[in-house]
Amino acid sequence: MRRFGLVVLFVLVVLVVCAGAYFGGQFLVQRFRQDFQPRPAWTPAGPTASPRAGQAWTAPPLTVDPAAQAPAPTPTRPAIPTPAAPPSPTYAPITPVGQTPQPTATTELSETASPEPTVRNSFPYVLARPVRDSSGDCPGNYVLGQVTDRAGNGLPDVRLHLVDEYGHEDTKITKSGVGEMGRYDFPLFGAPRRFYLTVVDATGNALSASVEIPHGVGANPTATCHWVDWQRR
């Protein structure tokens, strides 16, 4: 029984294979017929198509734009502006010799009060008289003098500061003894040079303008005594 079933199955497989071969062959025959049939020749469309062999080529009609055929406009020369004449200089009339020109009327200006002049030297001590240079009327080389008030009375304990051009300095206080009230003296040593004398307060602030004293130099190099008198305002 089993053997009979295998035979039937084999017969069915053979039939299926034969049917597939038959239909496949028919499909291939139809396909070959279509491929070997003559196809219609391809003809390009439009006036720009290339002419066929043996056929004369005709150029398409040329269309010309009417605006392109119009004549070009004639160029015109630009107008050149005429330069304006420069203004003529004006001169004031010359007054003949011997005649005085009359002044023109001017607007009256309001007067402005001028500031009052300020005192240049605002220190409380000033020179009582010019510096006097002499020789032989002091015991050596000295800067000396007296400090007084407006009435000429000597003022004691007034501080004076002397410095030379090299920075060497000395300080003296006016005397308070009888007969020498307000007097002072600085002995001078060393080479000729310039000195500067100033009245100062206890902290060294200037109470007068500095006075230059040339010793051994300047207009009177032989002077040994330099008299500098001060007065309080």
C-alpha positions, 0 to 999 in steps of 0.5 A: 500500500505504501509503495503504491502511494509513492508511485502516485506521488512520483507521477504527480511530480512528473506531470507538474514538471512537464506542465511548467516546462510547457508554459515556460517555453510558450512564454519564451517564444512570445518574448523572442517574437516581440524582440525580433519584430522591426521597430518604427524609425524615430523621427525628432520633432521640431524645426531643429531636428537634423535632416535625414540622409539625402534630404536638404536642410531648410533654415528656419525663418529668422525673426528680427526685433523691430526695436533692434533695427531702430537707428541708435540715438545721436550722442549730444555734447553735454552743456558746459556751465559758464564760470561765474566771474569772481567778486571784485575786491572792494577797497576803502577810500584813501583819505588825501594827505592833510585831511583827517578822517571823521570818526564813525559813530559807535555804540556807547559801551557800558563801563566795567569796573576794573579789578583793584590791583593786588599787592605783589608782596603780601608778606608781613615783613619787607625790606626797610631799605635797599641792601647795602654792601660795604667793607671795614664797618663790621668785624669780618665777613657778615650778613647783618642788620635789624628788624623794626616795626613801622616806628623804627623800634627794634623787634626781638625774637624774629627768626631769619633763615640764611641759605647759600646756593649749595644748600648750606643753611643757618638760622638766627633770632633777633636780639633782645638786649639793651642797645641791640634790640632787633639786631642779628648777624650771620658770620660768613665762611668759605669761598665766594658764593651767593646767599639768600635771606628770608624772615620765617616763623617758628615752623620755617614758613616764609614771612618775607620774600627772599633777598639774594646777597652776592658775597665775593661775586657780582658787582661788588666782589670786595664787599665784606659786610652786607647790611639787610634791614627789615620792617614789619608792616 
